[in-house]
Amino acid sequence: MAFDREYYQRFYFNPRTAVTTREEVRNRARMIAAYADYIGLPVRRILDAGCGTGMLRAPLLRLLPRAEYTGMETSEYLCKRYGWDHGLIQDYRAKKPFDLVICYDVVQYLDAPTARRALDNLARLCRGILYFTALTRKDWEENCDQSRTDSAVYLRSADWYRRELRRNFREIGAGFWLRREVPLTIWDLESVRD
């Protein structure tokens, strides 16, 4: 997959074909910041793994003003344009782990072995919560607007992602995963049973 100017023009910059809107991204940022605050996680370091155009950056920093944002992206085009760290989600390393790691609609671009490595790497990078989503087979068939969604992906079940993530994280709902060693209390009915 070439994550070049044409790709981002189609799926991000052109309002007629964009996969998301600024309003949706602002709402997502509010949800992420509110959930971190609700569970008592002080967020000082954020990693947006596969940050794309960085649409979450400004709203997250407004909502989490003490945080430092790191955008990591595989697209050389976007790294040059926005100054993101260049890297692959399965190999990216940082000197210190992050309180909040966001991986939003990235892993579906990776084959299964590489996706497993990426999910294990997210666990190494995260010392708090992970906000994770990926396009699933059901999402493709029932939920997304296929005319605005890239079809050049690996469609897997939600169960596949859950099984892989549960090795290092505890599912706490709405796309949030708590690193297993983190001593935060999540109420029983507010989390998903393993």
N, C-alpha and C positions, 0 to 999 in steps of 0.2 A: 504494500500500500504506500502510495506517495502522498505524504501529508505536506503538500506544497501549496502554493498560492491558489491554484484552481480549487483544491479541496476546500480550503477555508472560505474562499469566495462563495462557493455553493452552499456549504452547510452552516456558515456563521455570518458572513458579511452581507449577503443578499437577503433582505427581509422576506421576499417571496418564497425562498427555498430554505431558509435557516431552520435548523433543528430545534432551536430554543429562542426565547425572547429575554430581553433584559428584565422584564417583570418576573418571569419564572426564576431567573437566576437570583434576583434580589430576595424573592421568597425562600429559595433554597438556602441562601446565606443566612437569612433570619432564623430558619429552622435549625441549621447547624450551630449557630452561635447560641441560640436559646437552649438547645439540648445540652451543650457543653456547660453552660451556666447552671442549668437545672440540676445536673448530676454532680456539680461542684468541682468540675475540672478547670483549674486555672490554665488558660491557653496562652503560652508565651511563644511557642514555635509551631507554625503551620506549614505542612508540605502539601501542595496541590500537585499530585502525581499525574502527569498527563493533562496539564492545566489548559492546553489549547490557547485561546486568545486571552486567558486570564480574567474572564468575566466575573469570577468570584472574588478576585483580589480586593477591589475597592469596597464592595459592601461588607466583606468580612473584616477588613481593617477598620472600617467605621464602627462595626459592632463589637470588635475585640481589639480595642485601641492599644493594649499592651503587647499585642502579638507581633511577631516578625513573620512575614510571608515569604515562602520560597516556592517559586513556580518551577517545575521540572517538566521538560517536554522533549520528545524525540524528533520533532520537526525542526530541522535546521533553519527553515524559513522563519518560523515563529521565534526561535531563539535569537536570531539576528534582529528581528523586528522589535521584540519586547524585552530582550535581555534575560530570558529564562535560562536556568541550568540545562545544559544539553545532556540527555541520558536516556537509558532504557529502563523501564519500570522494574524489570527483573534483575537488573544489575546495579542500579543507582545506590550510591553510598553517601552517607553524611557523617560529619564528625560527631554529632550528637543526635539522639533520636528526637522525634517531634511529639508534641502533646496531642496534636490533631493532624491526622493524615486524611486527605480527601483523594479518592480515586473514583472519578465520576465518568462512567461510560468509556473506559479505556481497555479493559482486559478482554473484551469480546474480539479485539483485533489480534489476539495471540492464540496460537494453537495450544492444545491442552497441556503438553509438558512445559511450555514457556509460561502459560498462565499459572500453573502451579508454582513455578519459580517466582513469578511476580507476586503471588499472594504470600508466599513465605518471606519474600523481601519486604513486603509491606509490614509484616509482623516485626521484622528487625528494625524498621524505621519508626515504628509507632510505640510510644510509651503511654498512650492514653486511649483515645478513641479513634476509630477508623470510620469514615463515612464512605460507603462503598455502594456503587450501583454498576450494573452491566446489562446490556440488552440480552434478554433471554429468548429462547424459542417461543415461549408463550407471548412475551411482549411483542415480538415480531408479528406473530399471527393475529393477536387480539388487541394490542394496546397502542402501538406506535402508528404514526402517519408514515407509511412506507414511501411516499413520494418525497419526504423530507428526511429520511433516515438512511444512512449508508448501509447497503446490503452486503458489502464486502467484509463480512465478519464471520466468526465462528459462533453459531447459535447453540447454546447449551441450556440445560434446565437450571432453574433456580436451586434445585436440590444439589446439583453438582457444585455450584458456588458455595452453598451453605456447608456442605460436607468438607470442602477444602478450607474454608475460613475457620470452621470450628476447631481445627487443629491448634490454632493460636489465639482465637478470639471467642468471646461469648456474645451471641446475638442479643441485642437489646432493643430491637425494633426500628422500623422506619428507615432502614439502611444503615443504622449505627451498630458498630461492633466494638466491644470493650476488650482491650488487651487482657488476657487471662490473669496476669499478675497484679493488675491495678487494684488497689484497695478502696474502691468506691462502691457505695451501696446502691444497688439497683433493685427496686421493689419487685417482688415476685410477679405480680400481674402486669408490670410494665416491661417485662423481658420475655424472650421467647425461650421455651424449654429446649434444652439440648437433647 
